Amino acid sequence: MYAPNASRVMLIGSFNGWTGYDMERMPSGVWTIFVQGIQEMDMYKYRIFTAKGEVYDRADPFAFYSELRPNTASYVYNLNHFPWTDGKWMTTRDKNYNKPLNIYEVHAGSWKVKDAPKDARFYRYDELAELLIPYVKKMGYTHIELLPLTEHPFDGSWGYQVTGYFSATSRYGTPKQLMHFVNQCHEQGIGVIMDFVPTHFVSDFYALHQFDGGFVYESEYEDQRYSEWGTVLFDYSKPHVISFLRSAIDFWLTYYHFDGVRYDAVANLIYHKGNPNDAVNETGIWFLKTCNYAIQKRHPNVMLIAEDSSNYLKVTAPVEYGGLGFDYKWDLGWMNDTLDYLAVPPVQRSGVHTKISFSMSYFYNDIFLLPFSHDEVVHGKKTIIDKIAGNYEEKFHQLRTLYLYMFTHPGKKLNFMGNELAEFKEWDEQKELGWNLLTYPAHDAFWNYLQTLQHLYLEESALYQEEYHAKSFQWLDVNDASRCVFAYKRSDLAKEELYIALNFSNRMHMHYPLMVDHYGIYAEMLNTDELHFGGKGKTNEGELRTQLQSGKYYLDINLAPFASCIIKRIDTTVPRMQPVKPIGRTHQSAQKEKQPTEELPEGRE
């Protein structure tokens, strides 16, 4: 245990009546001891005597397992000998550049909960596997991203204020139950991504903060020590801090078989306190480069993902070529521009037309992932559907087009849990998702629509293969601001092509000329206005035959208000993409029931 500023350290625990054994100090500042007879699940702490004569009991920074909050002791825990059965998955997984990557972001403590008091309401890791994995597969997600599972004292931090960087939170069970969860995901073809917080840690005095009376993990300078969240910033000028964090990431990938790591608040590593107008954080950059280089070499088939709100260049370039070494970067610009556009009333959208087109002007600068994350549905920001301008019915029409746009735009996908339910109430970590919303026809129809769209994404190679090659995307109509219409082509650069048309206006566009590359017969694979999705049924049925105008081929299609469609060339007539069979009532059977108009359903009791 590293405590170079301590004058004395004792090991106290349940095995010695919490009275303590003195530890030996090595010249390096590491304190060590060997004690016989300690059993698994024995509790322990370090009693640290500072140079000023103060005495503090500290949790082990390297503990594998910890007491449930508010208790703070560390447990002796043996991580070895878990019976992994995911060997095939581990040897064939990769970074998914040419595969569909559709991430379901999950908070383990509020996806679903038991009808029980306090901490008993949480599902254990192994219980969650039985519920979550079938749901994820049914919906068409490829990966689960878990909000931080490193130990943390405050539920309201969602795991982003960490005390135990090597300790799986005891809220949801034991470390081996978490291993079971990951193993079961892999057995059923689902990847698992962990959320990691390398920027800051809690100021609670039993953890890392002023660990030995000095500043082991943080800066000696007070103006560089604290974040805007009231937490303590890591000091990357210290080699042992870089080693600590790099070792933690390696630990989770090695012992828990995670398939990816999402780094939180990367902008705060690139710039001091995340301010791009401030100086570049040279030590933060050094940490990212050295850490990512080492992890990429040690775990070459694992994804490293940056949640970065800055415009810093080469975030996803290899370290060897001057980059930061990430594999993907969240495209928060796309997310903000898209949601800002839809918040504008339809009659005014022609004035902000470029908010939709701008993303493709920089898309090939980095390797982007399109996120609608937990950060967008909290703190008064409103939920995804509630950000959209319009009445209750218009919001749903536009929400379907928003998601078709997302899944046909280049870039991998991420959605926070509850987005698929079209929740109107913001996420609350103390309550489960509003599953009762599926008793409302509009929500049920959207839920089934999203399943259909996500399975189409998995099946159509034009939507994911070679998507980071500039020739895989082509604007066909990008300047039609007056009609708020966009059209583009997606291609896998082999043989598959899809044509997409989006209508963000509240007007019907009859006989819209959709340009295509080839003469032939086409068919509509999916239209957001289909009845079973909650639309009006104004779709393009049957064969669509090309027409020649001025030397170019066009299809004559109709675009319903707020509707969008995906069209593909066919050799013979084929049926449109069929909706996933819904559970319980269908939208059609519920159409006759009264829909809420005055009040929007909140989704939770």
Secondary structure by P-SEA (a helix, b strand, c coil): cccccccbbbbbccccccbbbbbbbcccccccccccccccccccccccccccbbbbbbccccccccccccbbbbbbcccccccccaaaaaaccccccccbbbbbbbccccccccccccccccccaaaaaaccaaaaaaacccbbbbccccccccccccccccccccccccccccaaaaaaaaaaaaaabbbbbbbbbcccccccccccccccccccccccccccccccccbbbbccccaaaaaaaaaaaaaaaacccccbbbbcccccccccccccccccaaaaaaaaaaaaaaaaaacccbbbbbbcccccccccccccccccccccccaaaaaaaaaaaaacccccccccccccccccccccccbbbbbbcccccccccccccccccccaaaaaaaaaaaaaaaaaccbbbbbcccccccccccccccccccccccccaaaaaaaaaaaaaaaaaaccccccccccccccccccccccccccbbbbbbbccccbbbbbbbbcccccccccbbbbccbbbbbbccccccccccccccccccbbbbbbcccbbbbbccccccccbbbbbbccccccccccccccccccccccccccccccccccc
